[in-house]
Amino acid sequence: MLRNALLVTTILGLTLSPAMVMALDEKPLSISGLTQRSEQHYLNGAADGFQIINAQFARRGSPRLFCIPGKVVLYGRDLLELASKDLKGPQEDADVVVSALFGLMKKYPCQQQEGDEK
């Protein structure tokens, strides 16, 4: 049994590139000072807030920040996934939320409507 474990470890060690090893060492994105459950609640609230602000912009005739297709539901885990493209490890809450917002704007851009100013 130990012999098999050593063999697997050796094979993995020989096949993993340095970049792969570094990726294994990277800590996943998290919000400093929050438990995983608190982080989930915080990000769900931020996702709801983004959608409310976006709806207010639309009602007032202002350009929306992002345009999510009608059947897509935005959750906090989506914000964390978007922010993790730019951030790693423990981060301040504002950094995570701002990065997620920019990620939303990039992933779901609003197409310019006819009659909008250019």
N, CA, C and O atoms as a GROMACS GRO file, in nm:
protein
  472
    1MET      N    1   0.082  -0.119   0.000
    1MET     CA    2   0.000   0.000   0.000
    1MET      C    3   0.087   0.126   0.000
    1MET      O    4   0.066   0.216  -0.081
    2LEU      N    5   0.184   0.132   0.089
    2LEU     CA    6   0.275   0.246   0.096
    2LEU      C    7   0.355   0.256  -0.033
    2LEU      O    8   0.383   0.366  -0.081
    3ARG      N    9   0.391   0.143  -0.088
    3ARG     CA   10   0.468   0.139  -0.212
    3ARG      C   11   0.386   0.201  -0.326
    3ARG      O   12   0.440   0.277  -0.407
    4ASN      N   13   0.256   0.169  -0.333
    4ASN     CA   14   0.169   0.226  -0.436
    4ASN      C   15   0.157   0.379  -0.420
    4ASN      O   16   0.158   0.452  -0.519
    5ALA      N   17   0.144   0.424  -0.297
    5ALA     CA   18   0.134   0.567  -0.271
    5ALA      C   19   0.261   0.640  -0.314
    5ALA      O   20   0.255   0.748  -0.371
    6LEU      N   21   0.375   0.580  -0.285
    6LEU     CA   22   0.502   0.640  -0.327
    6LEU      C   23   0.514   0.643  -0.479
    6LEU      O   24   0.563   0.741  -0.535
    7LEU      N   25   0.469   0.539  -0.544
    7LEU     CA   26   0.474   0.533  -0.689
    7LEU      C   27   0.385   0.642  -0.751
    7LEU      O   28   0.427   0.711  -0.844
    8VAL      N   29   0.265   0.657  -0.700
    8VAL     CA   30   0.174   0.760  -0.750
    8VAL      C   31   0.232   0.899  -0.726
    8VAL      O   32   0.228   0.984  -0.815
    9THR      N   33   0.286   0.922  -0.608
    9THR     CA   34   0.346   1.051  -0.575
    9THR      C   35   0.462   1.082  -0.668
    9THR      O   36   0.476   1.195  -0.714
   10THR      N   37   0.544   0.985  -0.696
   10THR     CA   38   0.658   1.003  -0.785
   10THR      C   39   0.611   1.035  -0.926
   10THR      O   40   0.665   1.126  -0.991
   11ILE      N   41   0.513   0.963  -0.974
   11ILE     CA   42   0.462   0.986  -1.109
   11ILE      C   43   0.402   1.127  -1.120
   11ILE      O   44   0.428   1.198  -1.217
   12LEU      N   45   0.322   1.166  -1.020
   12LEU     CA   46   0.264   1.300  -1.022
   12LEU      C   47   0.372   1.407  -1.017
   12LEU      O   48   0.363   1.508  -1.086
   13GLY      N   49   0.472   1.385  -0.935
   13GLY     CA   50   0.582   1.479  -0.924
   13GLY      C   51   0.656   1.498  -1.055
   13GLY      O   52   0.702   1.608  -1.085
   14LEU      N   53   0.666   1.393  -1.132
   14LEU     CA   54   0.735   1.401  -1.260
   14LEU      C   55   0.648   1.462  -1.370
   14LEU      O   56   0.700   1.518  -1.466
   15THR      N   57   0.516   1.450  -1.357
   15THR     CA   58   0.428   1.498  -1.463
   15THR      C   59   0.372   1.638  -1.440
   15THR      O   60   0.328   1.701  -1.536
   16LEU      N   61   0.373   1.688  -1.317
   16LEU     CA   62   0.320   1.822  -1.290
   16LEU      C   63   0.422   1.928  -1.330
   16LEU      O   64   0.539   1.920  -1.292
   17SER      N   65   0.378   2.025  -1.405
   17SER     CA   66   0.466   2.135  -1.443
   17SER      C   67   0.479   2.230  -1.323
   17SER      O   68   0.397   2.224  -1.232
   18PRO      N   69   0.579   2.316  -1.324
   18PRO     CA   70   0.592   2.414  -1.215
   18PRO      C   71   0.467   2.502  -1.201
   18PRO      O   72   0.429   2.538  -1.089
   19ALA      N   73   0.404   2.537  -1.313
   19ALA     CA   74   0.283   2.620  -1.307
   19ALA      C   75   0.170   2.545  -1.237
   19ALA      O   76   0.093   2.604  -1.161
   20MET      N   77   0.160   2.414  -1.262
   20MET     CA   78   0.056   2.334  -1.198
   20MET      C   79   0.080   2.326  -1.048
   20MET      O   80  -0.013   2.334  -0.969
   21VAL      N   81   0.206   2.310  -1.010
   21VAL     CA   82   0.240   2.302  -0.868
   21VAL      C   83   0.207   2.434  -0.800
   21VAL      O   84   0.153   2.435  -0.689
   22MET      N   85   0.239   2.547  -0.865
   22MET     CA   86   0.207   2.678  -0.807
   22MET      C   87   0.056   2.695  -0.793
   22MET      O   88   0.009   2.750  -0.693
   23ALA      N   89  -0.020   2.647  -0.892
   23ALA     CA   90  -0.166   2.658  -0.885
   23ALA      C   91  -0.221   2.578  -0.768
   23ALA      O   92  -0.320   2.618  -0.707
   24LEU      N   93  -0.159   2.464  -0.737
   24LEU     CA   94  -0.203   2.383  -0.623
   24LEU      C   95  -0.176   2.454  -0.491
   24LEU      O   96  -0.250   2.436  -0.394
   25ASP      N   97  -0.070   2.536  -0.488
   25ASP     CA   98  -0.034   2.609  -0.366
   25ASP      C   99  -0.118   2.734  -0.344
   25ASP      O  100  -0.126   2.783  -0.231
   26GLU      N  101  -0.180   2.788  -0.450
   26GLU     CA  102  -0.258   2.910  -0.436
   26GLU      C  103  -0.380   2.887  -0.349
   26GLU      O  104  -0.448   2.786  -0.360
   27LYS      N  105  -0.405   2.983  -0.262
   27LYS     CA  106  -0.523   2.974  -0.176
   27LYS      C  107  -0.643   3.028  -0.254
   27LYS      O  108  -0.629   3.126  -0.327
   28PRO      N  109  -0.759   2.966  -0.238
   28PRO     CA  110  -0.878   3.016  -0.308
   28PRO      C  111  -0.918   3.154  -0.254
   28PRO      O  112  -0.884   3.191  -0.142
   29LEU      N  113  -0.990   3.225  -0.334
   29LEU     CA  114  -1.037   3.358  -0.296
   29LEU      C  115  -1.133   3.349  -0.178
   29LEU      O  116  -1.220   3.262  -0.174
   30SER      N  117  -1.115   3.437  -0.084
   30SER     CA  118  -1.204   3.446   0.032
   30SER      C  119  -1.206   3.591   0.080
   30SER      O  120  -1.121   3.671   0.041
   31ILE      N  121  -1.302   3.623   0.164
   31ILE     CA  122  -1.310   3.756   0.222
   31ILE      C  123  -1.250   3.751   0.362
   31ILE      O  124  -1.294   3.673   0.446
   32SER      N  125  -1.150   3.834   0.384
   32SER     CA  126  -1.080   3.837   0.512
   32SER      C  127  -1.176   3.861   0.627
   32SER      O  128  -1.262   3.950   0.620
   33GLY      N  129  -1.162   3.782   0.732
   33GLY     CA  130  -1.239   3.802   0.854
   33GLY      C  131  -1.379   3.744   0.855
   33GLY      O  132  -1.449   3.755   0.955
   34LEU      N  133  -1.420   3.681   0.745
   34LEU     CA  134  -1.554   3.622   0.741
   34LEU      C  135  -1.545   3.470   0.735
   34LEU      O  136  -1.457   3.414   0.671
   35THR      N  137  -1.638   3.406   0.803
   35THR     CA  138  -1.649   3.261   0.789
   35THR      C  139  -1.707   3.233   0.650
   35THR      O  140  -1.758   3.324   0.584
   36GLN      N  141  -1.700   3.110   0.607
   36GLN     CA  142  -1.753   3.076   0.476
   36GLN      C  143  -1.903   3.105   0.467
   36GLN      O  144  -1.952   3.152   0.365
   37ARG      N  145  -1.975   3.077   0.574
   37ARG     CA  146  -2.119   3.103   0.577
   37ARG      C  147  -2.149   3.253   0.572
   37ARG      O  148  -2.238   3.296   0.500
   38SER      N  149  -2.074   3.332   0.650
   38SER     CA  150  -2.093   3.477   0.649
   38SER      C  151  -2.058   3.536   0.513
   38SER      O  152  -2.125   3.626   0.463
   39GLU      N  153  -1.952   3.483   0.454
   39GLU     CA  154  -1.911   3.527   0.321
   39GLU      C  155  -2.022   3.500   0.218
   39GLU      O  156  -2.049   3.583   0.132
   40GLN      N  157  -2.084   3.384   0.229
   40GLN     CA  158  -2.192   3.347   0.139
   40GLN      C  159  -2.309   3.444   0.153
   40GLN      O  160  -2.364   3.491   0.053
   41HIS      N  161  -2.348   3.476   0.276
   41HIS     CA  162  -2.458   3.570   0.300
   41HIS      C  163  -2.422   3.709   0.248
   41HIS      O  164  -2.504   3.776   0.184
   42TYR      N  165  -2.300   3.752   0.274
   42TYR     CA  166  -2.253   3.884   0.230
   42TYR      C  167  -2.259   3.894   0.078
   42TYR      O  168  -2.310   3.992   0.023
   43LEU      N  169  -2.207   3.794   0.009
   43LEU     CA  170  -2.205   3.797  -0.137
   43LEU      C  171  -2.343   3.782  -0.198
   43LEU      O  172  -2.370   3.840  -0.303
   44ASN      N  173  -2.432   3.705  -0.136
   44ASN     CA  174  -2.570   3.697  -0.183
   44ASN      C  175  -2.637   3.834  -0.173
   44ASN      O  176  -2.711   3.874  -0.262
   45GLY      N  177  -2.610   3.906  -0.064
   45GLY     CA  178  -2.663   4.041  -0.048
   45GLY      C  179  -2.607   4.137  -0.152
   45GLY      O  180  -2.679   4.221  -0.206
   46ALA      N  181  -2.477   4.123  -0.181
   46ALA     CA  182  -2.416   4.208  -0.285
   46ALA      C  183  -2.477   4.178  -0.421
   46ALA      O  184  -2.503   4.270  -0.499
   47ALA      N  185  -2.500   4.051  -0.451
   47ALA     CA  186  -2.562   4.013  -0.579
   47ALA      C  187  -2.702   4.073  -0.590
   47ALA      O  188  -2.738   4.127  -0.694
   48ASP      N  189  -2.780   4.064  -0.483
   48ASP     CA  190  -2.914   4.125  -0.482
   48ASP      C  191  -2.904   4.276  -0.500
   48ASP      O  192  -2.981   4.335  -0.576
   49GLY      N  193  -2.810   4.338  -0.431
   49GLY     CA  194  -2.791   4.482  -0.442
   49GLY      C  195  -2.755   4.526  -0.583
   49GLY      O  196  -2.806   4.626  -0.632
   50PHE      N  197  -2.667   4.451  -0.648
   50PHE     CA  198  -2.630   4.483  -0.787
   50PHE      C  199  -2.753   4.479  -0.878
   50PHE      O  200  -2.771   4.565  -0.964
   51GLN      N  201  -2.836   4.378  -0.857
   51GLN     CA  202  -2.955   4.364  -0.942
   51GLN      C  203  -3.055   4.476  -0.916
   51GLN      O  204  -3.120   4.524  -1.009
   52ILE      N  205  -3.069   4.516  -0.790
   52ILE     CA  206  -3.160   4.625  -0.755
   52ILE      C  207  -3.112   4.757  -0.815
   52ILE      O  208  -3.190   4.832  -0.873
   53ILE      N  209  -2.984   4.784  -0.801
   53ILE     CA  210  -2.927   4.908  -0.858
   53ILE      C  211  -2.943   4.907  -1.010
   53ILE      O  212  -2.980   5.009  -1.069
   54ASN      N  213  -2.916   4.795  -1.072
   54ASN     CA  214  -2.929   4.783  -1.217
   54ASN      C  215  -3.073   4.809  -1.261
   54ASN      O  216  -3.096   4.877  -1.360
   55ALA      N  217  -3.170   4.755  -1.187
   55ALA     CA  218  -3.312   4.775  -1.219
   55ALA      C  219  -3.349   4.922  -1.201
   55ALA      O  220  -3.427   4.976  -1.281
   56GLN      N  221  -3.296   4.987  -1.099
   56GLN     CA  222  -3.323   5.130  -1.078
   56GLN      C  223  -3.270   5.212  -1.195
   56GLN      O  224  -3.338   5.303  -1.243
   57PHE      N  225  -3.149   5.181  -1.242
   57PHE     CA  226  -3.093   5.251  -1.357
   57PHE      C  227  -3.186   5.236  -1.477
   57PHE      O  228  -3.214   5.333  -1.547
   58ALA      N  229  -3.233   5.114  -1.501
   58ALA     CA  230  -3.321   5.088  -1.616
   58ALA      C  231  -3.451   5.167  -1.603
   58ALA      O  232  -3.499   5.224  -1.701
   59ARG      N  233  -3.510   5.170  -1.483
   59ARG     CA  234  -3.635   5.244  -1.461
   59ARG      C  235  -3.619   5.393  -1.485
   59ARG      O  236  -3.711   5.460  -1.533
   60ARG      N  237  -3.503   5.444  -1.453
   60ARG     CA  238  -3.477   5.589  -1.469
   60ARG      C  239  -3.430   5.624  -1.610
   60ARG      O  240  -3.411   5.741  -1.643
   61GLY      N  241  -3.413   5.522  -1.693
   61GLY     CA  242  -3.366   5.548  -1.829
   61GLY      C  243  -3.215   5.565  -1.838
   61GLY      O  244  -3.164   5.605  -1.943
   62SER      N  245  -3.145   5.535  -1.731
   62SER     CA  246  -2.998   5.542  -1.731
   62SER      C  247  -2.941   5.412  -1.786
   62SER      O  248  -3.007   5.308  -1.780
   63PRO      N  249  -2.820   5.417  -1.839
   63PRO     CA  250  -2.757   5.292  -1.886
   63PRO      C  251  -2.737   5.195  -1.770
   63PRO      O  252  -2.692   5.234  -1.662
   64ARG      N  253  -2.770   5.070  -1.793
   64ARG     CA  254  -2.747   4.967  -1.691
   64ARG      C  255  -2.599   4.932  -1.686
   64ARG      O  256  -2.526   4.952  -1.783
   65LEU      N  257  -2.557   4.879  -1.573
   65LEU     CA  258  -2.418   4.839  -1.555
   65LEU      C  259  -2.386   4.708  -1.628
   65LEU      O  260  -2.276   4.691  -1.681
   66PHE      N  261  -2.482   4.619  -1.629
   66PHE     CA  262  -2.466   4.489  -1.695
   66PHE      C  263  -2.604   4.442  -1.739
   66PHE      O  264  -2.706   4.489  -1.688
   67CYS      N  265  -2.606   4.350  -1.833
   67CYS     CA  266  -2.734   4.302  -1.888
   67CYS      C  267  -2.737   4.150  -1.886
   67CYS      O  268  -2.697   4.084  -1.982
   68ILE      N  269  -2.785   4.094  -1.775
   68ILE     CA  270  -2.794   3.949  -1.760
   68ILE      C  271  -2.916   3.899  -1.836
   68ILE      O  272  -3.024   3.959  -1.827
   69PRO      N  273  -2.902   3.790  -1.911
   69PRO     CA  274  -3.019   3.732  -1.979
   69PRO      C  275  -3.128   3.700  -1.876
   69PRO      O  276  -3.099   3.667  -1.762
   70GLY      N  277  -3.253   3.710  -1.919
   70GLY     CA  278  -3.368   3.695  -1.831
   70GLY      C  279  -3.373   3.570  -1.746
   70GLY      O  280  -3.423   3.576  -1.634
   71LYS      N  281  -3.324   3.459  -1.795
   71LYS     CA  282  -3.336   3.333  -1.720
   71LYS      C  283  -3.217   3.306  -1.628
   71LYS      O  284  -3.217   3.207  -1.555
   72VAL      N  285  -3.118   3.393  -1.630
   72VAL     CA  286  -3.000   3.375  -1.544
   72VAL      C  287  -3.026   3.438  -1.409
   72VAL      O  288  -3.069   3.553  -1.401
   73VAL      N  289  -3.001   3.363  -1.303
   73VAL     CA  290  -3.016   3.412  -1.166
   73VAL      C  291  -2.876   3.436  -1.110
   73VAL      O  292  -2.790   3.349  -1.120
   74LEU      N  293  -2.855   3.551  -1.051
   74LEU     CA  294  -2.725   3.588  -0.996
   74LEU      C  295  -2.719   3.555  -0.847
   74LEU      O  296  -2.804   3.598  -0.770
   75TYR      N  297  -2.618   3.479  -0.810
   75TYR     CA  298  -2.595   3.442  -0.669
   75TYR      C  299  -2.458   3.492  -0.625
   75TYR      O  300  -2.375   3.530  -0.706
   76GLY      N  301  -2.438   3.491  -0.495
   76GLY     CA  302  -2.309   3.530  -0.439
   76GLY      C  303  -2.195   3.443  -0.489
   76GLY      O  304  -2.084   3.492  -0.512
   77ARG      N  305  -2.221   3.315  -0.507
   77ARG     CA  306  -2.115   3.225  -0.556
   77ARG      C  307  -2.069   3.267  -0.697
   77ARG      O  308  -1.953   3.246  -0.733
   78ASP      N  309  -2.161   3.326  -0.775
   78ASP     CA  310  -2.124   3.376  -0.907
   78ASP      C  311  -2.029   3.495  -0.894
   78ASP      O  312  -1.933   3.507  -0.970
   79LEU      N  313  -2.056   3.581  -0.797
   79LEU     CA  314  -1.967   3.695  -0.774
   79LEU      C  315  -1.828   3.648  -0.734
   79LEU      O  316  -1.727   3.701  -0.780
   80LEU      N  317  -1.823   3.548  -0.646
   80LEU     CA  318  -1.694   3.495  -0.602
   80LEU      C  319  -1.618   3.434  -0.720
   80LEU      O  320  -1.496   3.452  -0.732
   81GLU      N  321  -1.689   3.364  -0.806
   81GLU     CA  322  -1.626   3.304  -0.924
   81GLU      C  323  -1.571   3.412  -1.018
   81GLU      O  324  -1.460   3.399  -1.068
   82LEU      N  325  -1.648   3.518  -1.040
   82LEU     CA  326  -1.603   3.626  -1.127
   82LEU      C  327  -1.481   3.697  -1.068
   82LEU      O  328  -1.385   3.726  -1.139
   83ALA      N  329  -1.486   3.724  -0.938
   83ALA     CA  330  -1.375   3.794  -0.873
   83ALA      C  331  -1.250   3.707  -0.867
   83ALA      O  332  -1.138   3.759  -0.868
   84SER      N  333  -1.268   3.576  -0.860
   84SER     CA  334  -1.152   3.487  -0.849
   84SER      C  335  -1.068   3.482  -0.977
   84SER      O  336  -0.959   3.426  -0.978
   85LYS      N  337  -1.119   3.540  -1.084
   85LYS     CA  338  -1.040   3.549  -1.208
   85LYS      C  339  -0.928   3.651  -1.192
   85LYS      O  340  -0.826   3.643  -1.260
   86ASP      N  341  -0.948   3.749  -1.101
   86ASP     CA  342  -0.849   3.853  -1.079
   86ASP      C  343  -0.780   3.845  -0.943
   86ASP      O  344  -0.667   3.891  -0.928
   87LEU      N  345  -0.847   3.787  -0.844
   87LEU     CA  346  -0.797   3.787  -0.707
   87LEU      C  347  -0.777   3.646  -0.655
   87LEU      O  348  -0.847   3.554  -0.696
   88LYS      N  349  -0.682   3.629  -0.566
   88LYS     CA  350  -0.656   3.501  -0.501
   88LYS      C  351  -0.635   3.524  -0.352
   88LYS      O  352  -0.594   3.633  -0.311
   89GLY      N  353  -0.662   3.423  -0.274
   89GLY     CA  354  -0.638   3.428  -0.130
   89GLY      C  355  -0.733   3.522  -0.058
   89GLY      O  356  -0.830   3.570  -0.117
   90PRO      N  357  -0.706   3.548   0.070
   90PRO     CA  358  -0.791   3.638   0.149
   90PRO      C  359  -0.783   3.781   0.097
   90PRO      O  360  -0.674   3.833   0.072
   91GLN      N  361  -0.899   3.845   0.080
   91GLN     CA  362  -0.906   3.981   0.028
   91GLN      C  363  -1.006   4.062   0.110
   91GLN      O  364  -1.090   4.005   0.181
   92GLU      N  365  -0.996   4.192   0.100
   92GLU     CA  366  -1.094   4.280   0.164
   92GLU      C  367  -1.227   4.266   0.092
   92GLU      O  368  -1.230   4.240  -0.028
   93ASP      N  369  -1.337   4.284   0.164
   93ASP     CA  370  -1.469   4.267   0.105
   93ASP      C  371  -1.493   4.361  -0.013
   93ASP      O  372  -1.548   4.319  -0.114
   94ALA      N  373  -1.452   4.486  -0.001
   94ALA     CA  374  -1.473   4.582  -0.110
   94ALA      C  375  -1.398   4.541  -0.236
   94ALA      O  376  -1.449   4.558  -0.346
   95ASP      N  377  -1.277   4.488  -0.220
   95ASP     CA  378  -1.199   4.444  -0.336
   95ASP      C  379  -1.270   4.332  -0.410
   95ASP      O  380  -1.272   4.330  -0.533
   96VAL      N  381  -1.327   4.238  -0.336
   96VAL     CA  382  -1.397   4.125  -0.396
   96VAL      C  383  -1.521   4.174  -0.470
   96VAL      O  384  -1.547   4.132  -0.583
   97VAL      N  385  -1.598   4.262  -0.408
   97VAL     CA  386  -1.723   4.310  -0.467
   97VAL      C  387  -1.695   4.395  -0.592
   97VAL      O  388  -1.764   4.379  -0.692
   98VAL      N  389  -1.597   4.482  -0.586
   98VAL     CA  390  -1.564   4.566  -0.702
   98VAL      C  391  -1.514   4.479  -0.817
   98VAL      O  392  -1.552   4.499  -0.932
   99SER      N  393  -1.428   4.384  -0.787
   99SER     CA  394  -1.378   4.293  -0.890
   99SER      C  395  -1.493   4.213  -0.952
   99SER      O  396  -1.496   4.191  -1.074
  100ALA      N  397  -1.587   4.170  -0.870
  100ALA     CA  398  -1.703   4.095  -0.919
  100ALA      C  399  -1.789   4.184  -1.009
  100ALA      O  400  -1.839   4.138  -1.112
  101LEU      N  401  -1.807   4.310  -0.972
  101LEU     CA  402  -1.888   4.401  -1.053
  101LEU      C  403  -1.824   4.419  -1.191
  101LEU      O  404  -1.892   4.413  -1.293
  102PHE      N  405  -1.693   4.441  -1.194
  102PHE     CA  406  -1.625   4.453  -1.323
  102PHE      C  407  -1.636   4.324  -1.403
  102PHE      O  408  -1.649   4.327  -1.525
  103GLY      N  409  -1.632   4.210  -1.334
  103GLY     CA  410  -1.651   4.082  -1.400
  103GLY      C  411  -1.790   4.068  -1.461
  103GLY      O  412  -1.805   4.018  -1.572
  104LEU      N  413  -1.892   4.114  -1.387
  104LEU     CA  414  -2.029   4.114  -1.440
  104LEU      C  415  -2.041   4.202  -1.564
  104LEU      O  416  -2.104   4.164  -1.663
  105MET      N  417  -1.980   4.319  -1.557
  105MET     CA  418  -1.987   4.411  -1.670
  105MET      C  419  -1.919   4.353  -1.793
  105MET      O  420  -1.963   4.375  -1.906
  106LYS      N  421  -1.813   4.280  -1.771
  106LYS     CA  422  -1.741   4.218  -1.883
  106LYS      C  423  -1.816   4.096  -1.938
  106LYS      O  424  -1.826   4.078  -2.059
  107LYS      N  425  -1.870   4.014  -1.849
  107LYS     CA  426  -1.938   3.891  -1.891
  107LYS      C  427  -2.074   3.920  -1.954
  107LYS      O  428  -2.114   3.852  -2.048
  108TYR      N  429  -2.144   4.021  -1.902
  108TYR     CA  430  -2.279   4.054  -1.949
  108TYR      C  431  -2.288   4.200  -1.993
  108TYR      O  432  -2.359   4.279  -1.932
  109PRO      N  433  -2.215   4.236  -2.099
  109PRO     CA  434  -2.220   4.376  -2.142
  109PRO      C  435  -2.358   4.410  -2.201
  109PRO      O  436  -2.427   4.323  -2.253
  110CYS      N  437  -2.394   4.535  -2.191
  110CYS     CA  438  -2.520   4.582  -2.249
  110CYS      C  439  -2.491   4.632  -2.390
  110CYS      O  440  -2.401   4.713  -2.411
  111GLN      N  441  -2.567   4.583  -2.485
  111GLN     CA  442  -2.553   4.629  -2.623
  111GLN      C  443  -2.621   4.764  -2.634
  111GLN      O  444  -2.727   4.787  -2.574
  112GLN      N  445  -2.561   4.854  -2.708
  112GLN     CA  446  -2.618   4.987  -2.724
  112GLN      C  447  -2.750   4.978  -2.800
  112GLN      O  448  -2.756   4.919  -2.908
  113GLN      N  449  -2.854   5.037  -2.745
  113GLN     CA  450  -2.987   5.035  -2.805
  113GLN      C  451  -2.998   5.148  -2.908
  113GLN      O  452  -2.927   5.248  -2.900
  114GLU      N  453  -3.089   5.128  -3.005
  114GLU     CA  454  -3.117   5.234  -3.101
  114GLU      C  455  -3.168   5.355  -3.025
  114GLU      O  456  -3.248   5.342  -2.932
  115GLY      N  457  -3.121   5.472  -3.064
  115GLY     CA  458  -3.166   5.594  -2.998
  115GLY      C  459  -3.077   5.632  -2.882
  115GLY      O  460  -3.087   5.745  -2.833
  116ASP      N  461  -2.989   5.542  -2.834
  116ASP     CA  462  -2.896   5.578  -2.727
  116ASP      C  463  -2.790   5.670  -2.783
  116ASP      O  464  -2.758   5.665  -2.901
  117GLU      N  465  -2.736   5.754  -2.698
  117GLU     CA  466  -2.627   5.842  -2.741
  117GLU      C  467  -2.503   5.759  -2.766
  117GLU      O  468  -2.478   5.658  -2.699
  118LYS      N  469  -2.427   5.802  -2.863
  118LYS     CA  470  -2.304   5.728  -2.898
  118LYS      C  471  -2.184   5.799  -2.843
  118LYS      O  472  -2.071   5.753  -2.862
   0.00000   0.00000   0.00000
